[in-house]
C-alpha cells in the first residue's frame, strides 16, 4: 500500500464565533451538533479504506499548496477527514448550517473564511486571495451553499485569475454511505467504506483572461468535475486492488 503523507503541523487561528445572534435553544443544539459531528468523523475516519488517484498534471498530495481546491458539497464529510491538518482555508456561509460546519472543520485544522456565493462574496474572496498569497490552499464547495446541485459557480475561476494559483477539481466517492435526503444528497461514510479521491488535471487561468474567457474556464471546470465524479463513482469499489492501492496511515 502507498503511504499517506503526514500532514505538516500547522496552527489554525481561533475564529471569533458570534453566538449571540442565536437563541439559547439554537446555541445548545449547535454545541450538540459540533460535539457529535466531530467525534463521528474522528471515529469513522480511521476505518476508511482510501485511494488517491489523479489525471496527468493533477494534485499529488493532500496538503499540496497553494491550490484552489474545488469539490461538490455532498463530499464535505469524507473530504474533511482526508484533508485534515493541512490548514486549508474554506469559504463558509453565514447561515446556521455554515456556523456548525465551520466549527467542526476548525477542529480538523481548517480555517473558515466567512461569506458565500450569495452573501458577502467579495469579502470572502478577498480573504481567500490573501490566504493564497500567504501560500495556503483554499477550498470551495462548488455547488454550495444551497445548490443547484453539481453546478459550478464562478468563484474559483475568478480567484484563479486574480491570484495566479491553479484550480484542483476533485471528487470523493464512497462505496458504502448513508445519503441524506437533502438538496446536495450529502454522503455520510459507513465504517470501513472504500473511498476513492479522484483529482482532475489542474486548471490554470491567465491573469489577462477576459470575462468571456472566464465563462469558458467555468465550463472547463464543470467538465473536470463531471469527469472526476464519473471516474471515482465507477471505480470506488476497486479500491484495494493493484490498480487502486490503499493509502497506508
C-alpha positions as CSV (number, residue, x, y, z in Angstrom):
1,X,0.0,0.0,0.0
2,X,1.1,3.5,-0.7
3,X,1.8,5.7,2.3
4,X,-0.2,8.8,3.3
5,X,1.9,11.9,3.6
6,X,1.9,13.0,7.2
7,X,0.2,16.5,7.3
8,X,2.6,19.2,8.5
9,X,2.0,20.7,11.9
10,X,0.0,23.9,11.4
11,X,-1.6,26.3,13.7
12,X,-5.1,27.4,12.8
13,X,-6.2,30.7,14.2
14,X,-9.2,30.5,16.5
15,X,-12.2,32.2,14.8
16,X,-14.3,34.8,16.7
17,X,-17.6,32.9,16.7
18,X,-20.7,35.1,17.1
19,X,-23.1,33.1,19.2
20,X,-25.2,36.0,20.5
21,X,-27.3,36.1,17.2
22,X,-28.8,32.7,18.2
23,X,-31.4,31.8,20.7
24,X,-30.5,29.7,23.8
25,X,-32.1,26.6,22.2
26,X,-30.1,27.2,19.0
27,X,-26.8,27.5,20.9
28,X,-27.5,24.3,22.8
29,X,-28.3,22.4,19.5
30,X,-25.2,24.0,18.0
31,X,-23.0,22.6,20.7
32,X,-24.5,19.1,20.4
33,X,-24.1,19.0,16.6
34,X,-20.5,20.1,16.9
35,X,-19.7,17.6,19.6
36,X,-21.3,14.6,17.9
37,X,-20.3,15.7,14.4
38,X,-16.6,16.0,15.3
39,X,-16.5,12.7,17.1
40,X,-18.4,10.8,14.4
41,X,-15.9,11.9,11.8
42,X,-12.9,11.3,14.1
43,X,-14.0,7.7,14.9
44,X,-15.2,6.7,11.4
45,X,-12.3,8.3,9.5
46,X,-9.5,5.9,10.5
47,X,-11.6,2.9,9.4
48,X,-11.9,4.2,5.8
49,X,-10.0,2.4,3.0
50,X,-8.7,5.3,0.9
51,X,-7.1,5.6,-2.5
52,X,-5.9,8.8,-4.2
53,X,-6.0,8.8,-8.0
54,X,-5.3,11.5,-10.5
55,X,-5.2,12.5,-14.1
56,X,-2.0,13.8,-15.6
57,X,-0.8,17.1,-14.1
58,X,-3.1,16.8,-11.1
59,X,-2.9,17.4,-7.4
60,X,-0.4,14.9,-5.9
61,X,-0.8,15.1,-2.1
62,X,-3.5,16.1,0.3
63,X,-1.5,19.0,1.7
64,X,-0.1,20.4,-1.6
65,X,-0.2,24.1,-1.6
66,X,-1.1,26.7,-2.8
67,X,-4.1,25.4,-4.8
68,X,-7.7,26.3,-5.2
69,X,-9.5,23.1,-4.2
70,X,-12.9,22.6,-5.7
71,X,-15.4,19.8,-5.0
72,X,-19.1,19.1,-4.6
73,X,-20.9,19.8,-1.3
74,X,-22.0,16.2,-1.0
75,X,-18.4,15.1,-0.3
76,X,-17.8,17.5,2.5
77,X,-17.7,14.9,5.3
78,X,-15.1,12.5,3.8
79,X,-13.1,15.4,2.5
80,X,-13.0,16.9,6.0
81,X,-11.2,13.8,7.2
82,X,-8.9,13.3,4.2
83,X,-7.6,16.8,4.2
84,X,-7.4,17.3,8.0
85,X,-4.4,19.1,9.5
86,X,-3.4,20.9,6.3
87,X,-4.5,24.4,7.3
88,X,-6.8,24.7,4.3
89,X,-8.9,27.9,4.1
90,X,-12.5,27.2,3.3
91,X,-15.3,29.6,2.3
92,X,-18.1,29.2,4.9
93,X,-21.6,30.7,4.7
94,X,-23.0,32.9,7.4
95,X,-26.0,30.6,7.9
96,X,-26.7,28.4,10.9
97,X,-25.5,25.4,8.9
98,X,-22.4,27.2,7.9
99,X,-21.8,28.0,11.6
100,X,-21.7,24.4,12.8
101,X,-19.8,23.2,9.8
102,X,-17.2,25.9,10.3
103,X,-16.7,24.9,13.9
104,X,-16.5,21.2,13.1
105,X,-13.9,21.7,10.3
106,X,-11.9,24.0,12.5
107,X,-11.4,21.1,14.9
108,X,-9.8,19.3,11.9
109,X,-7.3,22.1,11.1
110,X,-9.3,24.1,8.6
111,X,-9.9,27.8,8.7
112,X,-13.3,29.1,7.8
113,X,-13.5,32.4,5.8
114,X,-16.9,33.9,6.3
115,X,-19.0,34.6,3.2
116,X,-20.8,32.7,0.4
117,X,-21.6,32.9,-3.3
118,X,-24.8,34.7,-2.3
119,X,-23.8,36.9,0.6
120,X,-20.5,38.7,1.4
121,X,-18.9,37.0,-1.6
122,X,-16.5,39.8,-2.3
123,X,-15.2,40.0,1.3
124,X,-14.7,36.2,1.4
125,X,-12.9,36.1,-2.0
126,X,-10.5,38.8,-0.7
127,X,-9.9,36.8,2.4
128,X,-9.2,33.7,0.3
129,X,-6.9,35.6,-2.0
130,X,-4.9,36.8,1.0
131,X,-4.6,33.2,2.1
132,X,-3.3,32.2,-1.3
133,X,-0.7,35.0,-1.2
134,X,0.4,33.6,2.1
135,X,1.0,30.2,0.5
136,X,-2.1,28.4,1.8
137,X,-4.5,26.2,-0.2
138,X,-8.1,27.3,-0.2
139,X,-11.2,25.3,-1.0
140,X,-14.7,25.7,-2.4
141,X,-17.8,23.5,-2.3
142,X,-18.7,24.4,-5.9
143,X,-22.4,24.0,-5.6
144,X,-22.7,25.4,-2.1
145,X,-24.3,26.7,0.0
146,X,-27.7,25.7,-1.4
147,X,-27.2,24.5,-5.0
148,X,-28.2,23.9,-7.7
149,X,-26.6,20.5,-7.1
150,X,-23.5,19.7,-9.1
151,X,-23.4,23.0,-10.9
152,X,-20.2,25.0,-10.9
153,X,-20.2,28.6,-9.6
154,X,-17.8,31.3,-10.9
155,X,-15.8,32.0,-7.6
156,X,-12.9,29.6,-8.2
157,X,-12.1,30.8,-11.7
158,X,-12.2,34.4,-10.8
159,X,-9.9,33.7,-7.9
160,X,-7.6,31.7,-10.1
161,X,-7.3,34.7,-12.5
162,X,-6.6,37.2,-9.8
163,X,-4.1,35.1,-7.8
164,X,-2.3,33.0,-10.5
165,X,-2.9,29.9,-8.5
166,X,-4.2,26.7,-10.2
167,X,-7.6,25.1,-9.6
168,X,-7.6,21.5,-8.4
169,X,-11.0,19.9,-9.1
170,X,-11.6,16.6,-7.3
171,X,-14.4,14.2,-6.2
172,X,-14.6,11.9,-3.2
173,X,-16.6,8.7,-3.9
174,X,-17.7,6.4,-1.1
175,X,-18.9,2.9,-1.8
176,X,-21.0,2.5,1.4
177,X,-22.6,5.6,2.7
178,X,-25.8,6.9,4.3
179,X,-27.1,9.5,1.8
180,X,-29.2,12.3,3.3
181,X,-32.4,13.4,1.8
182,X,-31.1,16.9,1.4
183,X,-30.6,19.2,-1.6
184,X,-26.9,18.1,-2.0
185,X,-27.5,14.3,-1.2
186,X,-24.8,14.6,1.4
187,X,-22.8,11.3,1.9
188,X,-22.0,10.0,5.4
189,X,-19.5,7.2,5.1
190,X,-20.2,4.0,6.9
191,X,-17.4,2.3,8.8
192,X,-14.8,0.5,6.7
193,X,-16.1,2.0,3.5
194,X,-13.9,2.3,0.4
195,X,-13.1,5.8,-0.6
196,X,-11.7,7.0,-3.9
197,X,-10.4,10.5,-4.2
198,X,-10.0,11.4,-7.9
199,X,-8.2,14.6,-8.9
200,X,-8.6,16.2,-12.3
201,X,-5.9,18.0,-14.3
202,X,-5.1,21.3,-12.8
203,X,-6.7,24.3,-14.4
204,X,-4.7,27.5,-14.8
205,X,-6.4,30.8,-15.6
206,X,-4.2,33.5,-17.0
207,X,-4.2,37.0,-15.5
208,X,-5.2,38.5,-18.8
209,X,-8.3,36.3,-19.2
210,X,-11.4,38.4,-20.1
211,X,-14.8,37.9,-18.5
212,X,-15.7,36.0,-21.7
213,X,-12.7,33.7,-21.2
214,X,-13.8,33.1,-17.6
215,X,-17.1,31.6,-18.9
216,X,-15.0,29.1,-20.9
217,X,-12.9,28.3,-17.9
218,X,-16.1,27.8,-15.8
219,X,-17.2,25.3,-18.5
220,X,-13.8,23.6,-18.3
221,X,-14.1,23.3,-14.5
222,X,-17.6,21.8,-14.9
223,X,-16.3,19.2,-17.3
224,X,-13.4,18.4,-15.0
225,X,-15.7,17.9,-12.0
226,X,-18.1,15.8,-14.1
227,X,-15.2,13.7,-15.3
228,X,-13.6,13.2,-11.8
229,X,-17.0,12.4,-10.4
230,X,-17.8,9.8,-13.1
231,X,-14.4,8.1,-12.7
232,X,-14.5,8.0,-8.9
233,X,-18.0,6.6,-8.7
234,X,-17.3,4.0,-11.4
235,X,-14.1,2.7,-9.7
236,X,-14.6,3.2,-6.0
237,X,-15.4,-0.5,-5.4
238,X,-12.0,-1.4,-6.9
239,X,-10.1,0.4,-4.1
240,X,-7.6,-2.1,-2.6
241,X,-6.7,-3.7,-6.0
242,X,-3.3,-3.4,-7.7
243,X,-4.6,-0.6,-9.9
244,X,-6.1,1.4,-6.9
245,X,-3.9,0.6,-3.9
246,X,-5.0,1.7,-0.5
247,X,-3.1,4.5,1.3
248,X,-1.4,3.4,4.5
249,X,-1.7,5.6,7.6
